[in-house]
Amino acid sequence: MEAPADGLDLGDLRRVTPVSREWGYDRGGPIDRRYIEPFLERHASDIAGAVLEVQEPDYSRRFGAGRVTRSDVVDLDPANPRATLVSDLRAAANIPSDTYDCVILTQTIHVIDDMPAVAAEVARILKPGGVLLATLPAASRVCVEYGEDGDFWRVTAAGARAVFARAFPHDHLEIESLGNVLVNAAFMFGLGAGELTPDEYGFSDPYYPALITVRARKPRPPAVAGILLYHRVADSTGSDVHRPWHYHPDRAQTQPPPAACVLRRCRA
Ligand SMILES: C[S@@+](CC[C@H](N)C(=O)[O-])C[C@H]1O[C@@H](n2cnc3c(N)ncnc32)[C@H](O)[C@@H]1O
């Protein structure tokens, strides 16, 4: 096959093995953290109250300083000395529902076979109004070190939306796609974070995502305990009376109130 006429020089990257297999740690730090950490910084105000992080509490401390009142660390691995909770996020029966204001799951869900189960469990253990901050690789080398079944998935923005929309309402989901072809190539070759410029990180090409970020908020129950509708109707004497119509959440969604009615909200 003939080389294309532009004569592109692959230079040092004309090789079939990476420059390093150490995720960039031996060259100044991993490239994907240049997206993960600014994402958490942008949403630092969510990292408050009771916070659950996986594997270690580093990001809860770094981005939630002063706001975090309870910091838990979960891991499936009972040998993790930093874990305060040993649990399987696919079925975390030992974590009560409505416990956390924030769950931080960076670079974790893709190493778990059942991503929808994790999304459902996180939605369950978040308090109403609580927030999940998650990141997933769209492309990266495979973590074979975790064993044969240690690294399952890479996702696109659409894939992340499909997984998390099963557990969170669509309008409570914010999904971003970050990266470009250069970031992906550099990360695959094992280059270090400092080997790319801020401008190179700053260009996001949806055709070549490197990282997907997910911010998902658990809905709060409606702020009203009940709504009484007083339906203005004519009685047998011809005079107007108000007859109460009791609010029922399911009925309210499917059946709009009659045109001539007055809404009265009762606070919880
Ligand atoms: C790749 S590490 C990433 C975590 C880290 N905080 C980060 O930002 O890179 C994934 C962690 O998830 C844990 N893990 C894997 N499967 C799990 C599961 N089903 N439930 C809970 N933790 C799990 C692993 O033991 C490991 O500590």
The ligand as an ORCA input file, in Angstrom:
! r2SCAN-3c Opt
* xyz 0 1
  C     -10.094      1.761     39.237
  S     -10.438      1.996     40.951
  C     -10.927      3.662     40.844
  C     -11.202      4.435     42.077
  C     -10.501      5.704     42.344
  N     -11.154      6.450     43.373
  C     -10.144      6.585     41.158
  O     -10.534      7.776     41.113
  O      -9.421      6.120     40.270
  C     -11.901      1.051     41.149
  C     -12.215      0.662     42.598
  O     -13.523      0.081     42.626
  C     -13.502     -1.092     43.430
  N     -14.606     -1.958     42.969
  C     -14.616     -2.793     41.922
  N     -15.804     -3.416     41.820
  C     -16.564     -2.950     42.837
  C     -17.895     -3.207     43.273
  N     -18.681     -4.079     42.620
  N     -18.339     -2.580     44.374
  C     -17.552     -1.702     45.045
  N     -16.287     -1.401     44.672
  C     -15.797     -2.018     43.592
  C     -12.117     -1.648     43.214
  O     -11.757     -2.586     44.232
  C     -11.276     -0.366     43.210
  O     -10.938      0.006     44.519
*
